[in-house]
Amino acid sequence: MKAILIPEYMSDPSTLQPTEVPIPSPQPDRPILVRITHCSPQHADILHAQGKHQNNNPKRGWCHPPFILGYDFAGVVESTLPSASIESFKKGDKVFGAAIGAFAEYIVVKPESIRTVPTGLSSEIACAMSGQAVSYAAVVNVAKVQHGDTVLVSGASGGLGSVCCMVAKAMGAKVIALAGDEHKAERMRRDMDVDSVVVMDNDKAWVDRVNELTEGRGVDVAMDNIGIVNDVIRCLAYMGRIVVLGFAARNGVMESVKVNRLLLKSATIHGYRFGESGRRSPQTLEEIWESYLDLLKSGKLKPVLYGNYEGLEEMGRALGDLASRNVYGKIVVRVSGQGESKL
C-alpha cells in the first residue's frame, strides 16, 4: 500500500511523498483493518514529522521513527480479526477516528479508536471533524462557557479554533476571533458566525483592541491553541478562565507562563489533554462524543474545508500549506474512493 513513512525526522514535511509498505494485518491489540478513504492533516503532524512534538520525546514519548505519519481519518472497515469477536463493527461499515498511521491506504486500529459515521454525514465531513471533539469538550466541559460570556479564541481560522468559535456561539456566548493576518480576517468575517475578528499584529496592539471591544472589562474565557497565554492575560477579565488545548506551541516550543500575572487577575488556567482525559474517564468521553455529534448532526457545526487535495501524493503540499499558515479551516485529503479495495 501507499503510505507517508517517516524513516527519520525531517525539517521540511512539504517534501514528503508516499512510499510502498506492506498492508498491515489485524492483531489482537489492533483487531480492525480499515481502508482509508480520507485523512486530515494538522499542525501536530508537522511537529511529529520534525520530531518536535511531546510524543517524540526520547524518554517519555512513544512516536519514534520509523512510523507512518497522520492521525485523523475516515474509511471503511475491511476486515476484523476473527478471534476478537468484535460486535460493534463489521465489514463495509463507514467509520472515522484517530490513530497514528492515518496517512496511508490502510490502518489497523483498536475498536475504541473509531466510530461509525452518523447517518446523514459524509465521510469527508466526519474526517474533518474527527479531531475537533476536543474543541467541543474544551468549551463546554472544561471552560464551561455560559450564555452571555465573552470568549476569545486564538488560531480561530484553524481546525480547533474554528470549532471553538462555533461551539461557543451555540452556547450563547459572544465570540472574539483572533486572525493571523488581514486576508484570513476578511474570510472569517464573511464565513464565520463570530461577533468580532481581530488581527494579531507584531506590536501586540490586538490586546488593546480586545480590551476596547470589551469596554476595558476583558474576556471571560480564552481558548488558546497557539501558545499566547501571557498576552491573553492582559485582556482577561478578573477571575477569567484560560484553556490551553492541542499542542499549543509556536515552532514546537511551549510557552513559559508568568504566574504573577495570573495572581493579579485571579485567573484560572487549565491545560486540556483530551486523549488522556478520555482514557481516565471513558463514561465522560462517551457523553462528550454523543453531545458533540448531536450538535454536528443538527447543522450548528459546519466545517470549513480548504482547498482540493487528491491522493497521498498531495500530502506534502497539504503539510506545506499548513506550515506556511495559508490554510483557512480544515484540509481533507481524499485517499481513495469508498468502493475501491486492494484486498
C-alpha positions as CSV (number, residue, x, y, z in Angstrom):
1,M,0.0,0.0,0.0
2,K,1.0,3.7,-0.3
3,A,1.8,5.5,3.0
4,I,3.6,8.5,4.2
5,L,6.5,6.9,6.0
6,I,8.9,8.8,8.3
7,P,12.1,6.9,8.3
8,E,13.8,9.7,10.3
9,Y,12.8,13.1,11.5
10,M,12.9,15.8,8.8
11,S,12.9,19.6,8.8
12,D,10.5,20.1,5.8
13,P,7.5,17.9,5.6
14,S,6.3,19.6,2.4
15,T,8.8,17.3,0.6
16,L,7.1,14.1,1.7
17,Q,5.9,11.6,-0.9
18,P,4.2,8.3,-0.4
19,T,6.2,5.1,-0.4
20,E,5.2,1.4,-0.8
21,V,4.9,-0.5,2.5
22,P,3.1,-3.8,3.4
23,I,-0.6,-3.7,4.2
24,P,-0.9,-4.2,8.0
25,S,-2.7,-7.3,9.3
26,P,-5.2,-7.2,12.2
27,Q,-3.5,-8.0,15.6
28,P,-5.0,-8.9,19.0
29,D,-4.3,-5.3,20.2
30,R,-5.5,-3.7,17.0
31,P,-8.0,-6.1,15.5
32,I,-9.8,-3.9,12.9
33,L,-8.4,-3.3,9.4
34,V,-9.8,0.0,7.9
35,R,-9.4,1.0,4.3
36,I,-8.8,4.8,4.5
37,T,-10.8,7.0,2.2
38,H,-10.0,10.4,3.7
39,C,-7.4,11.8,6.1
40,S,-6.9,15.2,7.6
41,P,-3.5,16.7,8.4
42,Q,-3.0,19.1,11.3
43,H,-0.1,21.1,12.7
44,A,0.7,18.3,15.2
45,D,1.5,16.1,12.2
46,I,4.2,18.6,11.1
47,L,5.7,18.5,14.6
48,H,5.6,14.7,14.6
49,A,7.5,14.6,11.3
50,Q,10.1,17.1,12.6
51,G,10.5,15.3,16.0
52,K,9.3,18.4,17.9
53,H,6.1,17.0,19.4
54,Q,5.9,15.9,23.0
55,N,5.1,12.4,21.7
56,N,8.6,12.4,20.2
57,N,10.4,12.8,23.5
58,P,13.3,10.3,23.6
59,K,12.5,9.2,27.2
60,R,8.8,9.8,27.7
61,G,7.4,9.8,24.1
62,W,6.1,6.9,22.1
63,C,6.3,8.1,18.5
64,H,9.7,7.4,17.1
65,P,11.0,6.7,13.5
66,P,10.3,4.7,11.6
67,F,6.5,5.4,11.7
68,I,3.6,6.2,9.3
69,L,2.5,9.8,9.8
70,G,-1.0,11.0,10.4
71,Y,-3.8,10.9,12.9
72,D,-7.3,11.8,11.7
73,F,-9.1,9.6,9.1
74,A,-12.3,8.2,7.8
75,G,-12.7,4.9,5.9
76,V,-14.4,1.6,5.5
77,V,-14.0,-1.5,7.7
78,E,-12.2,-4.1,5.5
79,S,-11.9,-6.9,8.0
80,T,-11.7,-7.8,11.7
81,L,-9.6,-10.4,13.5
82,P,-11.9,-13.5,13.8
83,S,-10.7,-14.3,17.3
84,A,-11.5,-10.8,18.5
85,S,-15.3,-11.3,18.5
86,I,-16.0,-7.7,17.6
87,E,-19.7,-6.9,17.5
88,S,-19.6,-3.1,17.1
89,F,-18.2,-3.1,13.6
90,K,-18.5,-5.3,10.5
91,K,-17.0,-5.3,7.0
92,G,-18.3,-2.4,5.0
93,D,-19.1,-0.1,7.9
94,K,-18.2,3.6,7.3
95,V,-16.1,4.8,10.2
96,F,-14.0,7.7,11.3
97,G,-11.4,8.1,14.0
98,A,-7.9,8.9,15.1
99,A,-4.8,6.7,15.3
100,I,-1.2,7.2,14.4
101,G,-0.5,6.0,10.9
102,A,-3.5,7.6,9.2
103,F,-1.7,8.9,6.1
104,A,-1.9,5.5,4.4
105,E,-4.3,3.4,2.4
106,Y,-4.9,1.0,5.3
107,I,-4.6,1.1,9.0
108,V,-5.2,-1.4,11.9
109,V,-6.9,0.1,14.9
110,K,-8.5,-0.6,18.3
111,P,-12.3,-0.6,18.4
112,E,-12.2,2.4,20.7
113,S,-10.2,4.4,18.1
114,I,-13.1,4.6,15.6
115,R,-16.8,5.4,15.5
116,T,-19.5,4.8,12.9
117,V,-20.1,7.8,10.6
118,P,-23.5,9.1,11.6
119,T,-26.4,8.9,9.1
120,G,-26.6,12.0,7.0
121,L,-22.9,12.9,7.3
122,S,-20.4,12.3,4.6
123,S,-17.1,10.6,5.3
124,E,-15.3,13.8,4.3
125,I,-17.1,15.9,6.9
126,A,-16.7,13.1,9.6
127,C,-13.0,13.1,8.8
128,A,-12.7,16.9,9.0
129,M,-14.5,16.9,12.4
130,S,-12.9,13.8,13.8
131,G,-10.2,15.7,15.8
132,Q,-12.4,18.6,16.8
133,A,-14.3,16.9,19.6
134,V,-11.5,18.3,21.8
135,S,-12.8,21.8,20.9
136,Y,-16.3,20.9,21.9
137,A,-15.1,19.4,25.2
138,A,-12.8,22.3,25.9
139,V,-15.5,24.9,25.5
140,V,-18.4,23.0,27.2
141,N,-16.8,20.7,29.7
142,V,-13.6,22.5,30.7
143,A,-14.2,26.2,30.2
144,K,-17.9,25.8,31.0
145,V,-18.9,28.6,28.7
146,Q,-22.3,30.1,29.5
147,H,-24.8,32.2,27.7
148,G,-23.6,35.8,27.9
149,D,-19.9,35.0,28.3
150,T,-17.3,36.8,26.1
151,V,-14.9,34.2,24.6
152,L,-11.6,34.9,22.9
153,V,-10.3,32.3,20.5
154,S,-6.8,32.2,19.2
155,G,-6.0,30.4,16.0
156,A,-9.6,30.9,15.1
157,S,-9.2,30.2,11.4
158,G,-7.8,26.7,12.0
159,G,-9.4,23.4,12.7
160,L,-9.5,23.5,16.5
161,G,-10.1,27.3,16.7
162,S,-12.9,27.5,14.2
163,V,-14.9,24.8,16.1
164,C,-14.3,26.5,19.4
165,C,-15.9,29.6,17.8
166,M,-18.9,27.6,16.6
167,V,-19.4,25.8,19.9
168,A,-19.1,29.0,21.9
169,K,-21.7,30.7,19.7
170,A,-24.0,27.6,20.1
171,M,-23.7,28.1,23.9
172,G,-24.9,31.7,23.5
173,A,-21.5,33.4,24.0
174,K,-20.1,36.5,22.3
175,V,-17.0,35.4,20.4
176,I,-13.9,37.5,19.5
177,A,-11.8,35.6,17.0
178,L,-8.1,36.2,16.5
179,A,-6.7,36.0,12.9
180,G,-3.1,35.8,11.8
181,D,-3.5,38.3,9.0
182,E,-6.0,40.6,7.3
183,H,-6.6,38.2,4.4
184,K,-7.8,35.5,6.8
185,A,-9.7,38.1,8.8
186,E,-11.7,39.1,5.8
187,R,-12.7,35.5,5.1
188,M,-13.6,34.9,8.7
189,R,-15.8,38.0,8.8
190,R,-17.5,36.7,5.7
191,D,-17.8,33.0,6.5
192,M,-17.8,32.6,10.3
193,D,-20.5,33.4,12.8
194,V,-18.4,35.4,15.2
195,D,-19.0,38.9,16.8
196,S,-15.6,40.4,16.1
197,V,-12.4,39.4,14.3
198,V,-9.1,41.0,15.5
199,V,-5.9,40.6,13.5
200,M,-2.8,39.7,15.6
201,D,-0.1,42.2,14.8
202,N,3.6,42.1,15.7
203,D,3.4,45.1,18.1
204,K,0.6,43.3,20.1
205,A,-1.9,46.2,19.6
206,W,-4.5,43.4,19.3
207,V,-4.5,43.2,23.1
208,D,-5.7,46.8,23.3
209,R,-8.3,46.2,20.6
210,V,-9.7,43.2,22.6
211,N,-9.9,45.4,25.7
212,E,-11.7,48.1,23.7
213,L,-14.2,45.6,22.4
214,T,-15.0,44.5,26.0
215,E,-15.0,48.2,27.2
216,G,-12.0,47.5,29.4
217,R,-13.5,44.6,31.2
218,G,-11.7,41.8,29.4
219,V,-12.9,38.4,28.2
220,D,-14.4,35.9,30.5
221,V,-12.9,32.9,28.7
222,A,-9.9,32.5,26.4
223,M,-9.4,29.3,24.3
224,D,-5.7,29.2,23.3
225,N,-4.4,26.6,20.9
226,I,-1.3,28.5,19.6
227,G,0.5,29.5,22.8
228,I,-0.2,33.1,23.8
229,V,-1.2,32.8,27.4
230,N,1.0,35.7,28.6
231,D,-0.6,38.1,26.1
232,V,-4.1,36.8,26.8
233,I,-3.8,37.5,30.5
234,R,-3.5,41.2,29.6
235,C,-7.0,41.2,28.1
236,L,-8.6,38.7,30.5
237,A,-11.4,39.7,32.9
238,Y,-10.8,39.4,36.7
239,M,-11.5,35.7,37.6
240,G,-11.3,34.8,33.9
241,R,-10.5,31.3,32.6
242,I,-7.9,30.3,30.1
243,V,-8.0,26.8,28.5
244,V,-4.9,25.6,26.6
245,L,-5.9,22.9,24.1
246,G,-4.0,21.0,21.4
247,F,-0.2,21.2,21.3
248,A,-0.1,25.0,21.9
249,A,3.5,25.6,20.9
250,R,4.9,28.1,18.5
251,N,7.7,26.5,16.4
252,G,7.5,23.5,18.7
253,V,8.4,25.4,21.8
254,M,5.9,25.5,24.7
255,E,5.3,28.9,26.4
256,S,6.6,29.8,29.9
257,V,3.7,31.4,31.8
258,K,4.3,34.3,34.2
259,V,2.5,33.2,37.3
260,N,2.4,36.7,38.9
261,R,0.1,37.8,36.1
262,L,-2.3,35.0,36.9
263,L,-2.3,36.1,40.5
264,L,-3.1,39.7,39.7
265,K,-6.1,38.7,37.7
266,S,-7.1,35.8,40.0
267,A,-7.1,33.8,36.7
268,T,-7.6,30.1,36.2
269,I,-5.5,28.4,33.5
270,H,-6.5,24.8,32.5
271,G,-4.4,22.6,30.3
272,Y,-6.6,20.1,28.5
273,R,-5.3,16.8,27.2
274,F,-8.3,15.3,25.5
275,G,-7.0,11.8,24.8
276,E,-5.7,11.2,28.4
277,S,-8.9,12.6,29.9
278,G,-10.9,10.1,27.8
279,R,-8.7,7.2,28.9
280,R,-9.2,8.1,32.6
281,S,-12.9,8.7,32.3
282,P,-14.5,6.6,29.4
283,Q,-18.0,7.4,30.5
284,T,-17.4,11.2,30.3
285,L,-15.8,10.7,26.9
286,E,-18.9,8.9,25.6
287,E,-21.1,11.7,26.8
288,I,-18.8,14.3,25.1
289,W,-19.0,12.4,21.8
290,E,-22.8,11.9,22.0
291,S,-23.3,15.7,22.6
292,Y,-20.7,16.7,20.0
293,L,-22.2,14.5,17.3
294,D,-25.7,15.7,18.1
295,L,-24.5,19.3,17.6
296,L,-22.8,18.3,14.4
297,K,-25.9,16.5,13.0
298,S,-28.1,19.5,13.9
299,G,-26.1,21.6,11.5
300,K,-24.9,24.0,14.2
301,L,-21.3,22.9,13.5
302,K,-20.3,23.0,9.8
303,P,-16.6,22.5,8.9
304,V,-14.9,25.0,6.6
305,L,-13.0,22.9,4.1
306,Y,-9.9,24.3,2.5
307,G,-8.5,23.5,-1.0
308,N,-8.6,20.3,-3.0
309,Y,-6.2,17.5,-2.3
310,E,-6.4,14.3,-4.2
311,G,-4.3,11.3,-3.2
312,L,-1.4,10.8,-0.8
313,E,0.8,12.4,-3.4
314,E,-0.7,15.7,-2.3
315,M,0.1,15.3,1.4
316,G,3.4,17.2,1.1
317,R,1.6,20.1,-0.5
318,A,-1.1,19.9,2.2
319,L,1.5,20.0,5.0
320,G,3.4,22.8,3.3
321,D,0.2,24.9,3.1
322,L,-0.4,24.2,6.8
323,A,3.2,25.2,7.8
324,S,3.0,28.4,5.8
325,R,-0.2,29.3,7.7
326,N,-2.1,29.6,4.4
327,V,-4.9,27.3,5.5
328,Y,-8.3,28.6,6.4
329,G,-10.4,25.9,8.0
330,K,-9.6,22.2,7.6
331,I,-7.8,20.2,4.9
332,V,-9.1,16.8,4.0
333,V,-7.1,14.7,1.6
334,R,-9.1,12.2,-0.5
335,V,-7.1,8.9,-0.3
336,S,-9.4,6.6,-2.3
337,G,-13.0,6.0,-3.5
338,Q,-15.3,4.3,-1.0
339,G,-15.9,1.4,-3.3
340,E,-12.3,0.6,-4.0
341,S,-10.3,-2.1,-2.3
342,K,-6.9,-3.7,-2.9
343,L,-7.8,-6.9,-1.0
